[in-house]
Amino acid sequence: TVITRCVSVDGGNRVEVEALIGEEKRTLSADVIADEDELHDKSELRICQLIFEALSDITGYTPPWGIQTGVRPSKLMLRLIDEMGVEGALRYFKEDLLVSEEKTALAHTVATAEEKIINLSENNSFSLYVSIPFCPSRCSYCSFVSHSIDNANAKRILPEYLEKLAEEIEMTGKIASELGLKLESVYFGGGTPGVLEAPQMDRLLGAIEKNFDLSTVREYTVEVGRPDTVTPEKLRVLKLHNVGRISINPQTFNQKTLDLIGRNHKVEQAVKAYQLAKAYGFDCVNMDLIAGLPDETFEEFCSSVDTAISLSPENITVHTLALKRSSNLGTSGTEVSGGNTAKKMLEYASERLKKSGYEPYYMYRQSKCVGNLENVGWCKKGKDCLYNVFMMEECHTVIAVGAGAVTKLCEPGTANVERIFNYKYPYEYISGFDKISERKNGIKSFYLSY
């Protein structure tokens, strides 16, 4: 329980915070000196700082991101640098938002890396996201709309889903062409796009080629996903269609943890899938790891980091477990790593990755992350994933197709972002396809309105 008060004292203003967890109670107060027009904002900031201080004292854990909220700390850093210079932005993070020295430096490093990629984007640039909301099985931590391909209903509707998806790709390509938009990156995500059979991949990638001008594309990514979906036939198809970047995501190299979270692959399959991808000539492979998974120790996580680095993929993305409400893990009450342990995990990963030639190039935060921590994409020099930055920093439009896909329309030179939502579930997407077609016309309306 937290109670806050704003009171007048001797002609001045004071804020008070009373925090209670169980039998532990802390009461803090501070005077606020501000002009009338700034009083509300400064009082609110000071209250947040006092709540943070009180709860950190009671729990014994001080979240390194302080009172900074929002998905995109690097985007905030770039804006503050523009408004108050580098020193002013760093000072605001540390002194006002109470962000630790380490996380402030991380936000600044990522912001600097992202700025170079953001500057590649032009007023008519856009990226294309393709949603494949099917998986081999559902992971315990997953909250995405995805269907296990082992389910009879999912198998039944997948062919029709792909037919409708090809239709949406066709109509979207026509709209992009009519508006003179320039395609910068293509990203297949999910779910697990790797659940598609090689012929299905071939037809879908062919639909992209038929309906979009790919001559301007800087990056083409397919998030294959589960190592147990990787086959020589699928890799040949991807290479045939000039896909240059793929993701093979082990999440952990600890078999006990894989079994616990519902990943049905073996550790050896992840290693072999990566080696097969390199044998087929993919020069940019991403691997995901998750810190804070249930029943995984600090030492086991460190071993996973070491294994990933020993394979030497071009990208390694280190996520922090997010306890989403709609996930099985979020509702089961299963014990996961505490904030201090997860923080140590990320510190180890950061140190090892830096020493191994990787640089942080993009980041984001999620609600309900263990320890209120972050997700960071690391890459070897020159191997940044452009789409991740374009999408996360909202520097140009991302047109999304498929079930659960959200198109984000970004007005150049402004912070204006409008969204067009597709139906979440594949069966809704199929049955409501006419409505999706209507909504796609919103892209034209957006671009013709300014």
C-alpha positions as CSV (number, residue, x, y, z in Angstrom):
1,T,0.0,0.0,0.0
2,V,1.3,3.5,-0.9
3,I,-0.3,6.7,0.3
4,T,0.9,10.1,-1.1
5,R,0.1,13.6,0.1
6,C,0.8,17.1,-1.0
7,V,0.7,19.7,1.8
8,S,1.4,23.4,2.3
9,V,4.0,24.1,5.0
10,D,5.0,27.6,6.0
11,G,4.0,29.0,2.7
12,G,5.9,26.3,0.8
13,N,5.0,22.9,-0.6
14,R,5.8,19.4,0.7
15,V,5.1,15.9,-0.6
16,E,4.8,12.9,1.7
17,V,4.9,9.2,0.9
18,E,3.8,6.4,3.2
19,A,4.7,2.9,1.9
20,L,3.5,-0.4,3.6
21,I,4.5,-3.9,2.6
22,G,3.4,-6.5,5.2
23,E,4.6,-5.1,8.5
24,E,7.3,-3.0,6.9
25,K,6.5,0.7,6.8
26,R,8.5,3.7,5.5
27,T,7.4,7.3,5.6
28,L,9.4,9.9,3.6
29,S,8.8,13.6,2.8
30,A,10.5,16.3,0.8
31,D,10.0,20.0,0.1
32,V,9.3,21.0,-3.5
33,I,10.6,24.3,-4.7
34,A,9.0,25.3,-8.0
35,D,7.2,28.1,-9.8
36,E,3.4,27.7,-9.9
37,D,3.5,26.5,-13.5
38,E,6.0,23.8,-12.7
39,L,4.7,22.8,-9.3
40,H,2.5,19.9,-10.5
41,D,5.2,18.3,-12.6
42,K,8.0,18.7,-10.0
43,S,5.7,17.4,-7.2
44,E,4.8,14.3,-9.3
45,L,8.5,13.6,-10.0
46,R,9.4,14.0,-6.3
47,I,6.6,11.7,-5.2
48,C,7.8,9.0,-7.7
49,Q,11.4,9.4,-6.4
50,L,10.2,9.0,-2.8
51,I,8.1,5.9,-3.6
52,F,11.1,4.4,-5.3
53,E,13.3,5.1,-2.4
54,A,10.8,3.7,0.2
55,L,10.1,0.5,-1.8
56,S,13.7,-0.1,-2.5
57,D,14.5,0.1,1.2
58,I,11.7,-2.2,2.2
59,T,12.4,-4.9,-0.5
60,G,16.1,-4.7,-0.5
61,Y,16.1,-4.4,-4.3
62,T,16.9,-1.2,-6.1
63,P,15.7,-1.5,-9.8
64,P,18.6,-0.2,-11.9
65,W,16.2,1.6,-14.3
66,G,15.0,3.8,-11.4
67,I,11.6,5.4,-12.1
68,Q,12.1,5.4,-15.9
69,T,9.0,3.9,-17.5
70,G,8.1,3.1,-21.1
71,V,9.2,0.6,-23.7
72,R,11.9,2.7,-25.4
73,P,14.6,4.2,-23.0
74,S,17.0,4.8,-25.9
75,K,14.3,6.8,-27.8
76,L,13.8,8.9,-24.6
77,M,17.6,9.3,-24.5
78,L,17.7,10.6,-28.1
79,R,15.0,13.1,-27.4
80,L,16.6,14.4,-24.3
81,I,20.0,14.7,-26.1
82,D,18.2,16.8,-28.7
83,E,16.6,19.0,-26.1
84,M,19.4,19.4,-23.5
85,G,22.6,18.0,-25.0
86,V,24.4,14.8,-24.0
87,E,25.5,15.9,-20.5
88,G,22.1,17.2,-19.7
89,A,20.4,13.9,-20.9
90,L,22.8,11.8,-18.9
91,R,22.3,13.9,-15.8
92,Y,18.5,13.7,-16.2
93,F,18.6,9.9,-16.4
94,K,20.8,9.6,-13.3
95,E,19.6,12.4,-11.0
96,D,15.9,12.8,-11.9
97,L,14.9,9.3,-13.1
98,L,17.3,7.6,-10.7
99,V,18.7,5.3,-13.4
100,S,21.9,3.6,-12.5
101,E,25.2,4.6,-14.0
102,E,25.4,1.3,-15.9
103,K,21.9,1.5,-17.4
104,T,22.3,5.2,-18.2
105,A,25.5,4.3,-20.2
106,L,23.7,1.4,-21.9
107,A,20.8,3.7,-23.0
108,H,23.3,6.2,-24.3
109,T,25.4,3.6,-26.2
110,V,22.3,2.1,-27.8
111,A,20.9,5.5,-28.7
112,T,24.1,6.4,-30.5
113,A,24.0,3.1,-32.4
114,E,20.4,3.4,-33.3
115,E,20.8,7.0,-34.5
116,K,23.0,5.8,-37.4
117,I,20.3,3.4,-38.5
118,I,17.4,5.8,-38.0
119,N,19.2,8.2,-40.3
120,L,19.0,5.6,-43.1
121,S,15.2,6.1,-43.2
122,E,13.7,8.5,-45.7
123,N,10.2,10.1,-45.7
124,N,8.8,7.5,-48.0
125,S,10.6,4.5,-46.3
126,F,8.7,1.6,-44.8
127,S,9.3,-1.9,-43.6
128,L,7.1,-5.0,-44.0
129,Y,6.2,-7.4,-41.2
130,V,4.7,-10.8,-42.0
131,S,3.0,-12.7,-39.1
132,I,3.0,-16.5,-38.9
133,P,1.1,-17.1,-35.6
134,F,1.8,-20.8,-35.3
135,C,4.3,-22.7,-33.2
136,P,5.3,-26.4,-32.6
137,S,4.1,-26.0,-29.0
138,R,3.3,-23.2,-26.6
139,C,6.1,-22.1,-24.3
140,S,5.1,-21.6,-20.7
141,Y,6.2,-17.9,-20.7
142,C,4.5,-17.0,-24.1
143,S,1.6,-14.5,-24.2
144,F,1.6,-14.1,-28.0
145,V,-1.4,-15.2,-30.1
146,S,0.1,-18.4,-31.5
147,H,-1.4,-21.8,-32.1
148,S,0.4,-25.1,-31.7
149,I,0.7,-26.7,-35.1
150,D,0.1,-30.1,-33.5
151,N,-3.5,-29.0,-32.8
152,A,-5.9,-30.4,-35.4
153,N,-7.7,-27.1,-35.9
154,A,-4.4,-25.3,-36.5
155,K,-3.4,-27.8,-39.1
156,R,-6.7,-27.5,-40.8
157,I,-6.8,-23.7,-41.1
158,L,-3.1,-23.2,-41.9
159,P,-3.5,-23.6,-45.7
160,E,-6.5,-21.2,-45.8
161,Y,-4.6,-18.8,-43.6
162,L,-1.7,-18.8,-46.0
163,E,-4.1,-18.2,-48.9
164,K,-5.6,-15.1,-47.2
165,L,-2.1,-13.9,-46.2
166,A,-1.0,-14.0,-49.9
167,E,-4.1,-12.0,-50.7
168,E,-3.3,-9.4,-48.1
169,I,0.3,-9.3,-49.4
170,E,-1.0,-8.6,-52.9
171,M,-3.3,-5.8,-51.8
172,T,-0.6,-4.3,-49.6
173,G,1.9,-4.3,-52.4
174,K,-0.4,-2.4,-54.6
175,I,-1.0,0.2,-52.0
176,A,2.7,0.7,-51.3
177,S,3.3,1.0,-55.1
178,E,0.5,3.5,-55.6
179,L,1.9,5.7,-52.8
180,G,5.5,5.4,-54.0
181,L,6.8,3.9,-50.8
182,K,10.3,2.6,-50.5
183,L,10.7,-0.8,-48.9
184,E,13.7,-0.9,-46.5
185,S,13.4,-4.2,-44.6
186,V,11.2,-7.4,-44.5
187,Y,10.7,-9.4,-41.3
188,F,8.9,-12.7,-40.9
189,G,7.9,-13.2,-37.2
190,G,5.5,-15.2,-35.2
191,G,4.9,-17.5,-33.6
192,T,7.4,-19.7,-35.4
193,P,7.7,-19.1,-39.1
194,G,9.8,-22.3,-39.2
195,V,6.7,-24.4,-38.8
196,L,5.9,-23.8,-42.5
197,E,6.9,-26.6,-44.8
198,A,9.5,-25.7,-47.5
199,P,6.8,-25.5,-50.3
200,Q,4.7,-23.2,-48.2
201,M,7.7,-21.0,-47.5
202,D,8.5,-20.9,-51.2
203,R,5.0,-19.8,-52.2
204,L,4.8,-17.1,-49.5
205,L,8.3,-15.7,-50.2
206,G,7.4,-15.8,-53.9
207,A,4.2,-13.7,-53.1
208,I,6.5,-11.1,-51.5
209,E,8.7,-11.0,-54.6
210,K,5.7,-10.7,-57.0
211,N,4.0,-7.9,-55.2
212,F,6.8,-5.7,-53.8
213,D,9.8,-3.9,-55.3
214,L,12.7,-5.6,-53.4
215,S,15.4,-3.7,-55.2
216,T,15.7,-1.2,-52.3
217,V,15.5,-3.7,-49.5
218,R,18.5,-3.4,-47.1
219,E,17.7,-6.4,-45.0
220,Y,15.5,-9.5,-45.3
221,T,14.9,-11.5,-42.0
222,V,13.0,-14.7,-41.4
223,E,12.7,-15.6,-37.7
224,V,12.8,-19.4,-38.2
225,G,12.6,-19.8,-34.4
226,R,12.7,-23.2,-32.9
227,P,15.8,-25.2,-33.7
228,D,13.7,-28.4,-34.3
229,T,12.0,-26.7,-37.3
230,V,15.3,-26.1,-39.2
231,T,15.8,-28.4,-42.2
232,P,18.1,-28.3,-45.2
233,E,15.0,-27.9,-47.5
234,K,13.8,-24.8,-45.7
235,L,17.2,-23.3,-45.6
236,R,17.6,-23.8,-49.4
237,V,14.2,-22.1,-50.0
238,L,15.3,-19.1,-47.8
239,K,18.6,-18.8,-49.7
240,L,16.8,-19.1,-53.1
241,H,14.6,-16.1,-52.1
242,N,17.6,-14.0,-51.0
243,V,16.8,-14.0,-47.2
244,G,20.0,-12.8,-45.6
245,R,19.2,-12.9,-41.9
246,I,17.6,-15.7,-39.9
247,S,16.9,-16.3,-36.2
248,I,17.5,-19.7,-34.5
249,N,16.4,-19.3,-30.9
250,P,17.5,-21.7,-28.3
251,Q,16.4,-19.5,-25.3
252,T,18.7,-21.6,-23.1
253,F,21.3,-24.3,-23.6
254,N,20.2,-26.1,-20.4
255,Q,18.1,-29.2,-21.2
256,K,16.3,-29.2,-17.8
257,T,15.0,-25.7,-18.4
258,L,14.0,-26.4,-22.0
259,D,11.9,-29.3,-20.8
260,L,10.3,-27.2,-18.0
261,I,9.3,-24.3,-20.3
262,G,7.8,-26.5,-23.0
263,R,10.5,-26.1,-25.7
264,N,10.5,-29.5,-27.3
265,H,14.0,-29.3,-28.9
266,K,17.2,-30.8,-27.5
267,V,20.3,-28.7,-26.8
268,E,22.2,-30.6,-29.5
269,Q,19.5,-29.6,-32.1
270,A,20.1,-25.9,-31.5
271,V,23.8,-26.3,-32.1
272,K,23.3,-28.5,-35.2
273,A,20.7,-26.1,-36.6
274,Y,23.1,-23.2,-36.2
275,Q,25.9,-25.1,-37.9
276,L,23.6,-26.1,-40.7
277,A,22.6,-22.5,-41.3
278,K,26.2,-21.5,-41.5
279,A,26.9,-24.3,-43.9
280,Y,24.2,-22.9,-46.2
281,G,25.9,-19.6,-46.2
282,F,23.8,-17.4,-43.9
283,D,26.1,-14.7,-42.9
284,C,23.8,-13.2,-40.3
285,V,22.2,-15.5,-37.7
286,N,20.6,-14.3,-34.5
287,M,20.2,-16.5,-31.3
288,D,17.9,-15.5,-28.4
289,L,18.6,-16.2,-24.7
290,I,16.3,-15.5,-21.8
291,A,17.5,-14.5,-18.3
292,G,15.4,-15.4,-15.3
293,L,13.7,-18.6,-16.6
294,P,12.1,-20.8,-13.9
295,D,14.4,-23.0,-11.9
296,E,17.5,-21.9,-13.9
297,T,20.5,-20.9,-11.7
298,F,22.9,-18.1,-12.3
299,E,25.6,-20.6,-13.3
300,E,23.3,-22.3,-15.8
301,F,22.4,-19.0,-17.4
302,C,26.1,-18.1,-17.6
303,S,26.8,-21.5,-19.3
304,S,24.2,-20.7,-21.9
305,V,25.8,-17.3,-22.6
306,D,29.2,-19.0,-23.0
307,T,27.8,-21.6,-25.3
308,A,26.1,-19.0,-27.5
309,I,29.3,-17.0,-27.7
310,S,31.4,-20.0,-28.6
311,L,29.1,-20.6,-31.6
312,S,29.8,-17.0,-32.7
313,P,26.5,-16.0,-34.3
314,E,26.4,-12.4,-35.6
315,N,23.5,-11.4,-33.3
316,I,22.8,-12.5,-29.7
317,T,19.6,-11.1,-28.1
318,V,19.4,-11.3,-24.4
319,H,15.9,-11.1,-23.0
320,T,14.7,-10.8,-19.5
321,L,11.8,-13.1,-18.6
322,A,8.5,-11.2,-18.6
323,L,5.7,-12.7,-16.5
324,K,2.8,-11.9,-18.8
325,R,-0.7,-12.3,-17.4
326,S,-2.0,-14.5,-20.2
327,S,1.0,-16.9,-20.2
328,N,0.9,-20.3,-18.4
329,L,3.9,-19.2,-16.3
330,G,2.2,-16.0,-15.3
331,T,-0.9,-17.8,-13.9
332,S,0.8,-20.9,-12.4
333,G,2.7,-19.2,-9.6
334,T,5.9,-21.0,-10.6
335,E,9.0,-19.5,-8.9
336,V,11.4,-17.6,-11.2
337,S,14.6,-15.8,-10.6
338,G,14.5,-12.8,-8.3
339,G,15.5,-9.3,-9.4
340,N,19.0,-9.4,-7.9
341,T,19.8,-12.8,-9.6
342,A,18.4,-11.6,-13.0
343,K,20.5,-8.4,-12.7
344,K,23.6,-10.5,-12.1
345,M,22.7,-12.6,-15.1
346,L,22.5,-9.5,-17.4
347,E,25.7,-8.1,-16.0
348,Y,27.5,-11.4,-16.8
349,A,26.1,-11.4,-20.3
350,S,27.0,-7.8,-20.9
351,E,30.6,-8.3,-19.7
352,R,31.2,-11.5,-21.7
353,L,29.6,-10.2,-24.9
354,K,31.6,-6.9,-24.8
355,K,34.8,-8.9,-24.4
356,S,33.8,-11.2,-27.3
357,G,33.4,-8.3,-29.8
358,Y,29.6,-7.7,-29.5
359,E,28.0,-4.3,-29.2
360,P,24.6,-3.4,-27.9
361,Y,22.6,-1.9,-30.8
362,Y,18.9,-1.9,-29.8
363,M,16.9,-2.4,-26.6
364,Y,13.4,-2.3,-25.2
365,R,11.6,-3.0,-21.9
366,Q,8.5,-4.9,-21.1
367,S,6.0,-4.7,-18.3
368,K,6.4,-7.4,-15.6
369,C,10.0,-8.1,-16.5
370,V,11.8,-9.9,-13.7
371,G,13.7,-7.2,-11.8
372,N,12.1,-4.5,-14.0
373,L,15.1,-5.1,-16.4
374,E,15.5,-5.0,-20.1
375,N,16.0,-6.8,-23.4
376,V,19.1,-6.0,-25.4
377,G,20.2,-6.9,-28.9
378,W,23.9,-7.5,-29.3
379,C,25.7,-7.7,-32.6
380,K,29.1,-8.0,-34.2
381,K,30.3,-4.8,-35.8
382,G,28.2,-4.0,-38.9
383,K,25.7,-6.7,-38.2
384,D,22.9,-4.7,-36.6
385,C,19.3,-5.8,-37.3
386,L,17.9,-2.7,-39.1
387,Y,14.3,-3.9,-38.8
388,N,14.5,-4.1,-35.0
389,V,15.6,-0.4,-34.8
390,F,13.2,0.8,-37.5
391,M,10.3,-0.9,-35.6
392,M,11.3,0.0,-32.1
393,E,12.2,3.6,-32.6
394,E,9.2,4.3,-34.9
395,C,11.3,6.2,-37.4
396,H,9.2,5.0,-40.4
397,T,6.1,3.1,-41.2
398,V,5.9,-0.6,-40.6
399,I,3.1,-2.2,-42.7
400,A,2.1,-5.5,-41.1
401,V,0.2,-8.4,-42.6
402,G,-1.3,-11.5,-41.1
403,A,-3.3,-12.4,-37.9
404,G,-2.3,-10.3,-34.9
405,A,-0.3,-7.9,-37.1
406,V,-0.4,-4.2,-36.3
407,T,0.5,-1.6,-39.0
408,K,2.2,1.5,-37.5
409,L,1.9,4.5,-39.7
410,C,4.6,7.1,-38.9
411,E,4.2,10.7,-40.1
412,P,7.7,12.0,-41.2
413,G,9.2,14.7,-39.0
414,T,6.6,14.3,-36.2
415,A,5.8,12.0,-33.4
416,N,2.4,11.1,-34.9
417,V,1.9,7.3,-35.1
418,E,-1.4,5.8,-36.2
419,R,-2.2,2.1,-35.9
420,I,-4.2,-0.3,-38.0
421,F,-5.0,-3.6,-36.3
422,N,-5.7,-7.0,-37.9
423,Y,-7.8,-9.6,-36.2
424,K,-5.7,-11.5,-33.6
425,Y,-6.7,-15.1,-34.2
426,P,-6.2,-16.9,-37.5
427,Y,-9.9,-18.0,-37.6
428,E,-11.0,-14.4,-37.1
429,Y,-8.5,-13.3,-39.7
430,I,-9.9,-15.7,-42.2
431,S,-13.6,-15.1,-41.5
432,G,-13.2,-11.3,-41.2
433,F,-10.9,-10.8,-44.2
434,D,-13.2,-8.4,-45.9
435,K,-12.9,-6.1,-42.9
436,I,-9.1,-6.3,-43.0
437,S,-9.2,-5.3,-46.6
438,E,-11.2,-2.2,-45.7
439,R,-8.9,-1.3,-42.9
440,K,-5.9,-1.5,-45.3
441,N,-7.3,1.5,-47.1
442,G,-6.4,3.5,-44.0
443,I,-2.8,3.4,-45.2
444,K,-3.8,5.5,-48.3
445,S,-5.9,7.9,-46.1
446,F,-3.0,8.4,-43.8
447,Y,-0.4,9.3,-46.5
448,L,-2.8,11.4,-48.5
449,S,-3.8,13.5,-45.4
450,Y,-0.5,15.4,-45.0
